[in-house]
């Protein structure tokens, strides 16, 4: 798995969740997590959550941390939702260093009753993908600034979350290679 931290701003519009985006964008042809900072404005054509589409919800933020994750070992929708929730738990662990009142509900994080994150997962014919976004600042929703994170801590937070997810999968791959199958002596 590759972990890439972009040092340039990139706004998320929903098109980045399309399969093979990492290959088209950064020439990555393996499992990956790509993290970047930028605004968020998901158009209806790129909105994957049908509930959001039916409700005409806006997915909008001036400043977010974004994580685009792609796995090629399966196209199982249940598995990508499990991976998305693992990612959410990792993000919650990292952010709990700033505030110990973060609540996780499924794939969402909340602080002081305000939603802090957005996330969506889906599959294509070739891969599993999910996007996870964390508000850096927001007038209505929760944000990293609400947690007390300073601007100079934003990039280290992004790097730490991406690294921990990457390391988790490196460790899983290592464990797969040392575990014998059942009924094998």
QUIVENNOR-V340609 format. One record per pair of residues at least 6 apart in sequence whose ideal C-beta (glycine too) atoms are under 7 Angstrom apart, sorted by sequence separation. I is the first residue (numbers start at 1). J is the second residue. D is the distance in Angstrom with one decimal. If there is no record, write none. Layout:
I:J:D / I:J:D
This chain:
22:28:4.0 / 23:29:5.4 / 47:53:5.0 / 96:102:5.5 / 110:116:6.0 / 135:141:5.4 / 137:143:4.9 / 52:59:6.8 / 95:102:5.5 / 102:109:5.6 / 103:110:4.5 / 108:115:6.0 / 109:116:4.5 / 122:129:6.0 / 135:142:6.3 / 136:143:5.9 / 26:34:6.6 / 109:117:4.6 / 121:129:7.0 / 135:143:4.2 / 136:144:5.0 / 137:145:4.9 / 149:157:6.4 / 44:53:6.3 / 102:111:5.6 / 108:117:5.7 / 121:130:3.8 / 135:144:6.8 / 136:145:6.6 / 22:32:4.7 / 92:102:5.4 / 101:111:6.5 / 120:130:6.5 / 134:144:6.4 / 144:154:6.4 / 101:112:7.0 / 108:119:6.8 / 119:130:6.4 / 120:131:5.5 / 22:34:5.8 / 47:59:7.0 / 71:83:6.7 / 92:104:5.0 / 99:111:5.9 / 107:119:4.5 / 119:131:6.4 / 119:132:4.6 / 144:157:6.8 / 95:109:7.0 / 119:133:6.9 / 89:104:6.6 / 117:132:6.5 / 118:133:4.6 / 88:104:5.9 / 117:133:6.2 / 42:59:4.0 / 92:109:5.7 / 117:134:5.2 / 69:87:6.6 / 91:109:6.5 / 116:134:6.3 / 136:154:6.0 / 40:59:6.3 / 41:60:5.3 / 88:107:5.0 / 116:135:6.0 / 40:60:6.2 / 40:61:4.3 / 85:106:6.7 / 88:109:6.5 / 4:26:6.0 / 39:61:6.4 / 85:107:5.6 / 39:62:5.4 / 84:107:5.1 / 39:63:6.4 / 40:64:4.9 / 39:64:6.9 / 116:141:6.9 / 2:28:5.4 / 10:36:4.6 / 12:38:6.1 / 38:64:6.8 / 115:141:5.1 / 116:142:3.7 / 11:38:4.3 / 114:141:5.4 / 115:142:6.0 / 116:143:6.9 / 2:30:5.9 / 4:32:6.6 / 6:34:6.8 / 9:37:5.9 / 10:38:4.6 / 11:39:4.4 / 12:40:4.7 / 13:41:5.9 / 14:42:4.0 / 37:65:5.8 / 38:66:6.4 / 114:142:3.7 / 1:30:6.7 / 6:35:6.9 / 9:38:4.8 / 11:40:7.0 / 13:42:6.2 / 14:43:6.1 / 1:31:4.2 / 2:32:4.5 / 3:33:5.1 / 4:34:4.7 / 5:35:5.1 / 6:36:3.9 / 11:41:6.9 / 13:43:6.2 / 35:65:6.8 / 36:66:5.3 / 112:142:6.6 / 1:32:6.3 / 15:46:5.5 / 17:48:6.7 / 35:66:6.8 / 88:119:6.8 / 111:142:4.2 / 1:33:7.0 / 14:46:2.6 / 35:67:5.1 / 110:142:6.4 / 13:46:6.2 / 14:47:6.4 / 33:67:5.9 / 34:68:4.8 / 112:146:6.8 / 84:119:6.0 / 111:146:5.8 / 33:69:4.9 / 111:147:6.1 / 84:121:4.4 / 32:70:5.5 / 31:70:6.5 / 31:71:5.0 / 81:121:5.3 / 31:72:6.0 / 80:121:4.6 / 91:132:6.8 / 80:123:5.9 / 91:134:6.8 / 88:132:7.0 / 83:128:7.0 / 87:132:5.6 / 22:68:7.0 / 77:123:5.2 / 84:130:4.4 / 21:68:6.6 / 83:130:6.9 / 22:70:5.6 / 75:123:4.5 / 80:128:3.6 / 99:147:4.4 / 75:124:6.9 / 79:128:6.7 / 98:147:4.0 / 99:148:6.7 / 75:125:6.8 / 80:130:6.1 / 98:148:5.2 / 17:68:6.8 / 98:149:5.3 / 12:64:6.9 / 16:68:5.2 / 75:127:6.9 / 95:147:6.2 / 75:128:6.3 / 12:66:4.8 / 72:126:6.7 / 74:128:6.2 / 72:127:5.0 / 71:127:6.2 / 70:127:5.1 / 71:128:4.6 / 70:128:7.0 / 59:118:5.8 / 70:129:5.1 / 69:129:6.8 / 69:130:5.2 / 68:131:5.7 / 94:157:6.2 / 66:131:6.7 / 67:132:4.5 / 94:160:5.2 / 66:133:5.1 / 94:161:5.1 / 65:133:6.7 / 64:133:4.5 / 65:134:4.5 / 64:134:6.1 / 91:161:5.2 / 94:164:6.8 / 49:120:5.5 / 64:135:5.7 / 65:136:6.4 / 90:161:6.1 / 48:120:4.9 / 64:136:5.9 / 63:136:4.2 / 48:122:5.2 / 61:135:5.3 / 63:137:5.2 / 90:164:4.9 / 62:137:6.9 / 90:165:5.5 / 61:138:5.7 / 87:165:5.5 / 90:168:6.9 / 86:168:6.9 / 65:154:6.9 / 65:157:7.0 / 40:133:5.7 / 65:158:4.8 / 67:161:6.8 / 67:162:6.4 / 17:120:6.7 / 17:122:6.9 / 19:124:3.6 / 20:126:6.9 / 19:126:5.4 / 19:127:4.9 / 19:129:6.3 / 17:129:5.1 / 17:131:5.0 / 16:131:6.8 / 37:154:6.9 / 12:131:6.9 / 12:133:6.5 / 37:158:6.9 / 35:158:4.9 / 35:162:4.4 / 33:162:5.0 / 33:165:5.5 / 33:166:5.9 / 31:169:6.8 / 5:158:6.5 / 5:159:5.5 / 5:162:6.2 / 3:162:5.0 / 3:163:6.3 / 3:166:4.0 / 1:166:5.4 / 1:169:4.9 / 1:170:6.7
